[in-house]
């Protein structure tokens, strides 16, 4: 979720920071936060939602998202598409609440807390560090409730700690790629980046039906996992992202192909 800056408290918070908040069906603002928002989706968000809806990743992306190209890095991101109605509501919201509540995206789980990641200096050099803030929209009555939380207890209660674990490597890839001085992404690589980030079913076909496995030396046990384990497939896609973005040599080209054209763009 990309909140308007006028609703964001500028003070950075920690996991121990406390706040009072509660949300329930009878509250006056129920469901109002699920409208007119730019919801950036993560790889694990897509994995959970498409599985919940019984759709392939390609079907989900076409039906429920649009592509946003970051103007600074030229990276493609999937954004949840709000319904084309006057109230601009989320396609999954109902009068009873969220229709996919158990598999809702990480940003929904965090609300009214926001999370960011920045690079901070350490003895070992720049390292990624999470920070938190509160989103205080004027129509939200949740802050008027008496239930007290720490950011850490809120994360666990909402199950977003699991999402953070699953998305951390991807978030760090974005952060490393967006460091000052890095050139914009070559437009020819945008479809590959988008596929490996969000379209896991197509990425699986890319791995098994192109010349990918003939070109790259992948452990046989890992190959077997990629056939049925979507979490393993997602994490392998992160390896591919690091390789194609030239962040790390996470994949090894087989010796017999070292002098041949780069297999990273084989289709």
Secondary structure, DSSP 8 states (H G I E B T S, - for coil): ----GGGB--S-B-TT-EEE----TTSTTTTGGGBS--EE--HHHHHHHHHHHT--HHHHHHHHEEEEE-TTT--EEEEE---SSTT-B-TTEETTEETTGGG--HHHHHTTEEEEEEEE--TTS-EEEEEEEEB--TT--GGGS--EEEHHHHHHHHTHHHHHHHHHHHHHHHHHHTSTT-----GGGHHHHHHHHH-HHHHHHHHHHSSHHHHB---HHHHHHHHH-HHHHHHHHHHHHHHHTTS---S-B-GGGTTS--GGG--
